[in-house]
Amino acid sequence: QVQLVESGGGLVQAGGSLRLSCAASGSIFVIDNMSWYRQAPGKQRELVASITRGGSTTYAESVRGRFTISRDDFKNMVHLQMNSLKREDTAVYYCNAWVVSLGNKMDYWGKGSLVTVSS
């Protein structure tokens, strides 16, 4: 079994910064893609940023240039540095990882971390 635990959410003023972290633990052989998703009230969950094992990144258009995703494979962690935050960035942010474990490859989700951006 694999667990993902997010940290670093909270309340921040518009224009400020936050750094989210997600730690994976359990029976992990290797972690493939790692991603951050978010879900705002009344909206569907959307992909924010993704990073491959090789370090290639993709971003949603709405966050490109403001957010940076990174990973630490020694610690099985993924981070999301969020700068120039806007009110519309308010959402619950979820960590997602594709994990190879015990011969199987599955995706896992964290429970989410709330980010609230105030004006």
C-alpha positions in Angstrom: 0.0 0.0 0.0 1.1 3.5 -0.8 0.1 6.8 1.0 0.4 10.3 -0.2 0.3 13.1 2.3 0.2 16.8 1.3 1.4 19.7 3.4 1.9 23.5 3.1 -1.6 24.7 2.3 -3.2 27.7 4.1 -4.4 31.2 3.8 -2.4 33.8 1.9 -3.1 37.2 0.4 -3.3 37.8 -3.3 0.1 38.3 -4.7 1.7 36.1 -2.1 3.4 32.7 -2.3 2.9 29.2 -0.9 4.8 26.0 -1.3 2.9 22.7 -1.3 4.7 19.4 -0.6 3.6 15.8 -1.0 5.4 12.8 0.5 4.8 9.3 -0.7 5.4 6.4 1.6 4.8 2.6 1.6 5.8 -0.2 -0.7 7.3 1.9 -3.5 9.6 0.5 -6.1 9.6 3.6 -8.4 7.4 6.6 -8.9 6.5 7.6 -12.5 4.6 10.8 -13.2 3.7 13.0 -10.2 1.1 15.7 -10.5 -0.9 18.4 -8.7 -4.6 18.8 -9.3 -7.0 21.2 -7.7 -10.7 21.5 -7.2 -12.4 24.8 -6.5 -15.9 25.0 -5.0 -18.5 24.0 -7.5 -15.9 23.1 -10.2 -14.4 19.9 -11.5 -11.0 18.8 -10.5 -8.3 20.0 -12.9 -4.7 19.3 -13.6 -2.4 22.1 -12.4 1.1 20.7 -13.1 2.8 17.4 -13.8 6.4 16.2 -13.8 7.8 13.0 -15.3 10.6 10.8 -13.9 12.9 12.5 -16.4 11.9 15.9 -15.1 9.7 17.1 -18.0 7.0 19.4 -16.8 3.6 20.5 -18.0 1.4 23.3 -16.6 -2.1 24.5 -16.9 -2.3 27.7 -18.9 -3.8 29.5 -15.9 -0.7 28.9 -13.8 2.2 28.8 -16.3 4.8 31.3 -15.3 3.6 31.5 -11.7 3.8 27.9 -10.4 6.7 25.5 -10.5 6.6 21.8 -9.9 9.6 19.9 -8.8 10.4 16.4 -7.4 12.9 14.8 -5.1 13.2 11.1 -5.9 15.4 10.4 -3.0 12.7 11.5 -0.6 9.8 10.4 -2.8 8.4 13.9 -2.7 6.9 16.4 -5.1 6.6 20.1 -4.5 4.5 22.9 -6.0 5.9 26.4 -5.6 3.1 28.9 -6.1 3.9 32.6 -6.6 1.8 35.6 -7.5 -1.3 33.8 -6.2 -4.7 35.0 -7.3 -8.1 34.6 -5.7 -9.0 32.2 -8.5 -6.2 29.8 -7.2 -8.3 29.1 -4.2 -9.0 25.4 -4.1 -8.2 22.1 -2.5 -4.9 20.9 -4.0 -4.4 17.1 -4.5 -1.2 15.2 -5.1 -1.3 12.4 -7.6 1.4 9.8 -8.3 1.7 6.8 -10.5 3.6 4.2 -8.4 5.2 0.9 -9.4 4.8 -1.3 -6.4 4.9 -5.1 -6.0 4.8 -5.6 -9.7 1.8 -3.3 -10.3 1.5 0.3 -11.5 -1.3 2.3 -10.0 -2.1 5.9 -9.3 -2.6 7.2 -5.8 -4.1 10.3 -4.5 -3.6 12.4 -1.4 -6.4 13.7 0.7 -5.9 17.3 -0.3 -4.6 20.5 1.1 -6.7 23.7 1.1 -5.3 26.8 -0.3 -7.2 30.0 0.2 -6.2 33.3 -1.4 -7.8 36.4 0.0 -8.0 39.8 -1.7 
